[in-house]
Amino acid sequence: MTEEELKQFLDHKLWEIGDALIRYYDPCNMRGSSCKVGDPNPCCVYTRFGKELCQYQDNGCQYPNAMCVLWLCKTAIQTTDPKCVEGLMMLEHFGNLFGIVGKPMIGQAYVGADRPKR
């Protein structure tokens, strides 16, 4: 197994576990392209894939990956079960160890639609 094959395997497994937590706890209240913060969901706008709605979000997510599923905005963190947040954080730190996910990490400062106005 090469390092890239290992990263792809781990990315898929982290996504599977993270997706199960998201589906069970529903921290984002995703409904179509909307979430608790807005419509369209700001996590899928101005992404690493470009400056428009994520090109992989056609009738739901078409690009399952750990980077997208292992992150929560402040609104989701404050309004969901702490067990969900902690579980996603543990997966995120594991993914960071192998270079699968990056910053911002859950709970760190970020620029986003739900960020408090200054």
Wavefront OBJ file of the C-alpha trace (Angstrom):
o trace
v 0.000 0.000 0.000
v 1.342 3.424 -0.877
v 0.991 6.501 1.325
v -1.566 7.953 -1.087
v -3.609 4.732 -0.982
v -3.507 4.849 2.829
v -4.713 8.471 2.839
v -7.544 7.646 0.432
v -8.587 4.665 2.570
v -8.514 6.706 5.792
v -10.334 9.632 4.143
v -13.158 7.320 3.099
v -13.435 5.657 6.521
v -13.367 8.999 8.360
v -16.062 10.266 6.008
v -18.206 7.177 6.649
v -18.038 7.587 10.431
v -18.469 11.374 10.277
v -21.424 11.017 7.913
v -23.094 8.563 10.299
v -22.716 11.081 13.159
v -24.076 13.908 10.982
v -27.054 11.808 9.896
v -27.851 10.689 13.449
v -27.395 14.003 15.288
v -28.296 16.337 12.375
v -26.211 19.239 13.747
v -26.579 21.322 10.576
v -30.284 20.709 9.872
v -29.447 20.234 6.187
v -32.501 20.416 3.955
v -31.634 20.526 0.275
v -29.092 23.315 -0.094
v -29.999 25.033 3.211
v -28.795 24.614 6.788
v -29.344 26.295 10.189
v -27.370 29.325 8.995
v -28.762 29.960 5.542
v -29.766 29.025 2.031
v -27.586 28.156 0.304
v -25.573 26.498 3.036
v -22.491 28.749 3.515
v -20.222 25.717 4.018
v -20.901 24.792 0.399
v -20.360 28.348 -0.913
v -16.883 29.845 -1.366
v -15.318 26.456 -0.766
v -11.923 25.104 -1.724
v -13.641 24.025 -4.940
v -14.340 27.586 -6.080
v -16.231 30.788 -5.330
v -19.705 29.481 -6.102
v -21.939 26.774 -4.706
v -19.838 23.614 -4.505
v -19.735 21.976 -7.918
v -20.142 18.588 -6.272
v -23.477 19.436 -4.607
v -26.015 18.439 -7.234
v -28.958 16.696 -5.543
v -26.886 16.222 -2.408
v -23.171 15.813 -1.900
v -21.515 14.104 -4.846
v -17.978 14.278 -3.443
v -17.961 12.574 -0.039
v -14.732 13.503 1.764
v -13.549 13.879 5.343
v -12.533 17.546 4.930
v -16.142 18.618 4.367
v -17.933 16.339 6.840
v -15.497 16.756 9.757
v -16.170 20.417 10.434
v -18.931 22.341 12.184
v -19.606 26.060 12.332
v -20.146 27.830 15.635
v -23.935 27.756 15.187
v -23.946 23.972 14.784
v -21.528 23.515 17.710
v -23.778 25.544 20.017
v -27.023 23.849 19.005
v -26.204 20.145 18.844
v -25.408 17.322 21.232
v -21.883 17.763 22.685
v -21.252 14.057 22.069
v -21.580 14.679 18.316
v -19.181 17.638 18.465
v -16.619 15.679 20.494
v -16.848 12.668 18.190
v -16.312 14.789 15.076
v -13.391 16.561 16.774
v -11.732 13.228 17.564
v -12.094 12.105 13.953
v -10.850 15.481 12.731
v -7.698 15.292 14.852
v -7.008 11.788 13.555
v -7.466 13.056 9.993
v -5.169 16.003 10.677
v -2.452 13.617 11.874
v -2.409 12.038 8.405
v -2.849 15.283 6.447
v -6.412 14.475 5.391
v -8.110 17.474 7.006
v -6.768 20.926 7.691
v -7.533 24.183 9.412
v -9.725 25.623 10.611
v -10.390 22.845 13.063
v -13.728 22.566 14.866
v -13.946 25.360 17.422
v -11.127 27.470 15.920
v -11.654 30.951 14.505
v -12.821 31.054 10.892
v -14.468 33.323 8.352
v -18.056 32.309 7.718
v -21.628 33.449 7.356
v -22.440 32.831 11.013
v -19.329 34.604 12.321
v -20.274 37.368 14.795
v -20.206 40.872 13.312
v -17.456 43.175 14.639
l 1 2 3 4 5 6 7 8 9 10 11 12 13 14 15 16 17 18 19 20 21 22 23 24 25 26 27 28 29 30 31 32 33 34 35 36 37 38 39 40 41 42 43 44 45 46 47 48 49 50 51 52 53 54 55 56 57 58 59 60 61 62 63 64 65 66 67 68 69 70 71 72 73 74 75 76 77 78 79 80 81 82 83 84 85 86 87 88 89 90 91 92 93 94 95 96 97 98 99 100 101 102 103 104 105 106 107 108 109 110 111 112 113 114 115 116 117 118
